[in-house]
């Protein structure tokens, strides 16, 4: 037995983005929830904390690649024809982008920067720290979901779209191709994409990165249940769910799950829904795909780009790929 809906006509809350996703996910078999549900205010704070954990190598490894090769990346994307304009998908607070913005300023004196994100508060924080710390950046934020389309970006020279942080890994491969196609639609021949993507590696490195000793990733995962409690009235008992991180070798992805430690029924009043869990049953909350140079090249090329350069760290744990239209 899995989930039972007690009504035929859906209540109003099931038509909101959060309500409809929770309804869809918890009435599916196996149960799933989309990772975008993680990012309420608390979830975004927990994610920032994850990026500083000793086990979560991704952020600091990508940052080190930018620190070492940022000037080369900017030089490879620029052209004689005019200044480079930078556009960032899912920019958040744009903390790592500073290294690339500084490299662009070193090369051309100033830079136009268009960060795009669903979170207006994250963009406000990005604007503030860039205005205070990086003179020479002309910033125009755009609040929106880049997966749903990107408005054209005016530009005199070449455009460089940044899609960093391995966010591409949170999409199914076919959807990842679609996201990059969306980015390509706003680019002209000679413009570039700079993509940061985590590499496949030993499970002994990957598992702790998604199941850290301090339990921050567990709190991040469980926070989705707190969100469903707050926004839809669900009576989840957090102590009866446990965070699980699994390495799926065949699919080359880390999976995050929430496992029910007991057989139980959770009610979600706003959705008129009772959700039954067997002991040991899980809600699959996230995939984080890990790529080989070949598998990421295939996604980039299926999206209509030509891969031109790539950079990595000495351990080959993370890749940054430059591709052109
Ligand atoms: C945002 N994204 C790239 C993170 C990742 O590594 O897949 C999300 C995350 N989930 C658990 N820890 C971090």
Boltz pocket constraint, residues with backbone or C-beta under 6 A from the ligand:
constraints:
  - pocket:
      binder: B
      contacts: [[A, 50], [A, 58], [A, 165], [A, 166], [A, 167], [A, 168], [A, 169], [A, 170], [A, 209], [A, 210], [A, 217], [A, 286], [A, 287], [A, 288]]
      max_distance: 6.0
